[in-house]
Amino acid sequence: MLRPPAPDPLPSPVTDTHCHMDIARSPGQSGAEPEAALAAAAAVNVTRVVQIGCDLRGASWAVGAAQRFSSVVAGVALHPNEAPRLAARGDLDDALTEVDRLAGTTDRVRAVGETGLDHYRTAEDGHSVQEESFRAHIEMARRHGKALVIHDRDAHSDVLRVLDDVPVPDRVIFHCFSGDADMARHCSSRGWFVSFAGSVTFSNAGSLRQALAVTPLDRVLVETDAPFLTPHPHRGKPNASYLVPVTVRTIADVLGHDLETTCIALQRNTDGAFGPW
């Protein structure tokens, strides 16, 4: 499938705070290799990437990428939908132990996540295992001094319940935020970061733009979740970090700030969430 054309470069550098370059790789897709993906992003002033691992193989790949590329840092975790599968095989405890080890291997690992709850793809009988895994990841992030990156799909109230029930790290990021304006206000009031992906550009995402509109600029992050959630007007085509400027322009429009002010704020927020690199 042809990749979308590159957008106009941004006036100031920003970071793709959540992507999956390992998933995007495909022998038949030109430009999907990490070297090419990072170069294409840098050409439009997306100068850094947070590479997220969602299973043990992906977490290990993320750590390796962060050590190989100066523009990349890593997040390591078991995706919520991975937890029930591992538990069914009796492997969840060992997998959590390995994520814990990876989280402490290098300062290039800046986050534990994406972790959380997903009530869309996992049936009710798997919810308790997801929550067990979520709580274990929260404790890891706090102990290692890492940011906590949260996956929340159709589970808003339960995610907030868990976060209210345990000590949480100083830095919490709601990846690919999908809540409403009230939830965005709640997250902002707790000092958490709210990260918006290409979904905020979709024509049917009015409620998501309302959530963005009530989020203070100093709590906003931008991401791709590549290769997923390609922004409008390229929805359905492969996503990559070089398309971040499309989403940044929507963020600037919704918040009523000029593009350069928005970029500078997003980069400052990224340093606050993940630390500078």
N, C-alpha and C positions, 0 to 999 in steps of 0.2 A: 504494500500500500504506500502511495506517495506521501511524503511528509509535507505538512503545511509550509508555506514560505516563511522566511524569517521576518518578524515585525521590525519596525524602526527601533534603533537602539534607544535605551533609556538615557536620560541626561546625567544620571549619577548611579553608581553601582548598587545592586541589590543581590540578595541571596535567595536561591530556591531552598526553602527550609525543610523540604520533604520530597524525596524522589527515590526511585527504585531503578537505578541504572542496570542492575543485574537482570531484572525482569525484562527490561527494554531490549537487551541484547538479543540479536537474532542474526544468524549467518546470512539471511536473505534481505536484511534491512541495512542499506547503506546509511552510515551516520549514526548507527545505534551503538557502536563501540564507545566505551567511556572516554577515550581520548578525543574522538570526534564530537561526542555530545558536550564535553566540557569546552572545547574550542568554539563550537557553535553558540553556546551560552555566553561565553566571554565576549564574542563579537557583538552581542547586543547589550553588553554591560551587566550581564548576570554572572558575577565574578566568582561566586562560591556556591557550594552545594552541600546539603546535609543528606547523606546516603543512609537510608533506613533498611535494616535487615529484619525480616519478619519470621524467619525460622533459623535453625542452627546454620544451615548452609549460607543463607542470605546474610546472617549476622557476621559470620566469618568473612564473607566477601566484602561486606561494608568496612570491617576493620582493615582488611588488606588494601582497599581502595583509599581509605583515609591515610594510610601510611605511604601509599604510592604517589598520591596527588596532593600537592600543597593546598589546593583550593577546596578540598573535600574533608569533612569530618563525618563521624559515624554515629548512628543510633543502633542499639542492639536489643532484640526482644523476641518473644514468641507472640505472633499475632493472636488475638483472641480466638479466632476460629481454628488455630493450630492446637490450642490447649486441649479441647475434648478429644481430638484425634490421638494426641500423645498419651493422654490419660487412659484411653481405651486400650493402648498397647502396654501400659504400665511404665511408660518412659517419661512422664511429665517431670518428676522430681529430678531425674538426671539431666534433662534438658534445661530446667531452671538453673541447676548448678553450673552448667556450661555457659549460659547467658551471664550469670553472675561473674564467672571467671573472665569472660570477654569484656565485660564492663570495666574491669579493673586492669586490663592489659596495657593500656596506653592512654595518654591525655588526648589522643586523637579521637577517642570515643567520648562524645560530649552528651549523649542522651541514652536513657533506657526507654525504649519504645520503638515501634508503636505497640502499646498495650492498652487494655481497656475491656470493653464489653461490646458484643455484636449480637443483637437479638434478631437481626435480619437473616443471616445465613446459618446461625446455630439455633437448633430447636431448644425448647424449654428444658429438656433433660440435660442439656449441656451448660446451662447458665451457671450452676454452682461451681463447676470446674473452671469456667472462665473467670469467675470472681476470685477463686483461689489463686489463679495465675496472676490476675490483676493486682491483688494485694501483695503477692510476692515481688512483683516488679516494682511496685511503689516503694517497698522496703529497700530493695536494691538501689534504686535511684537515690533515695535519701542517704543510705549508708555510703555510697560512692561519691556523693556530691554531684550527681548528674541531673540534667533536666529530665523531666518526665513527659513523654510524648504520648498523648491519649488518642486512641481510636474509639469513637463513640458512634455506633449506628443503631438507631431505634432503641436506645437504652439510656436516654438522657437522665431520667430520675434515678436509675440505679447507679450510674456512674457518679452522680453528685452525692448520692447516699454513701458510697464507699469513700469518696474523698473527704466527706465530713466525718467519717468514722475512724480515720487513721491519721497519724502524722504524715504530712506530705512534704516533698522537697520544696525548696525555696522557689524553684522555677518549674512551672507547669504549662504545657502547651496543648491546646485542643486542636489536634491535627484535622484538617479538612472539616472545619466547623460546619455542623448541620442543624444547630438548634435555632430557636426563635430569638426575638429581640429580648425577651425577659431572661432567657438563659445567657445571652451575650452580656447583659447588664450584670448578672450574677457573677459570671466568670471575671469580668473586668473589676468588679468590686473586691474580689479576692486577690487581685493582682496577677491573675493568670493571663497568658497570652492566647489570643484567638487567631488561628491561622486560616486563611481563605485560599481555596484552590480555584481552578477554572470553573467549577460549578457556580460560582457567584456571578458569572457572565451569562448563564443560561437564561433564555427568555422566560422560562417558567419558575425562576428562582427569586421572585419578588420578596418572599419572606426572608430569604437569606440576605438579600440586599438591605432589608429593613434591620436585620441583626447587625450587619456591618455599619449601618448608619448610626447606631447608638453605641458603637464601640469606640472608646477613645483612641486616637491615633497612636498613642504610645503603647497600646496593647495589641496592635495589629501586626500579623506576619503574613507573608505570601509564600505559596508553594505551588508545585505542580501535581504531586502524587503521581508523577509520570511513571509508567506510560499511560496512566488512566486520566480521566476527567479533563480531556483536551478542551480548552476554552472556545467559546463561540467566536468566530463563525466556522471553526475547524472541528467541531464536535464529531466524533466518530473516527477521526484520524489519529495516528500515533502522537502521543504527547511527549515532550522533552523539555528540559530546562530552558532552552532558548525561547520558549513561548511564554515565559513568565511576564514579559512586558505587556502582553495582552491583558492579563489579569491585573497587573499594577495600574494600568490606565483605567480600568473599571473601578478599582479601589479609590483612586484619586477623584474620579467623577462623583462617586457616591458620597465620599466624605467632604467634597467641596474644597479640596486643596489642589494647588498646582502640582504638576508631575514631579518636579525636582524636590519640592518639600516632602512629598509622599515618599519618594525614593530614599531620601536622607533619613527620614523617620523609620522606614522599614529596615534599613541597614543598622541603625542604632538599636532598634528593638531586637534584631537578630543577635547582635553582640550581647545584649542583656539576657537573652534567652539561652544562648549556647556558649557564650564567651567569644572573644575575638580570635581570629586566626588569619 
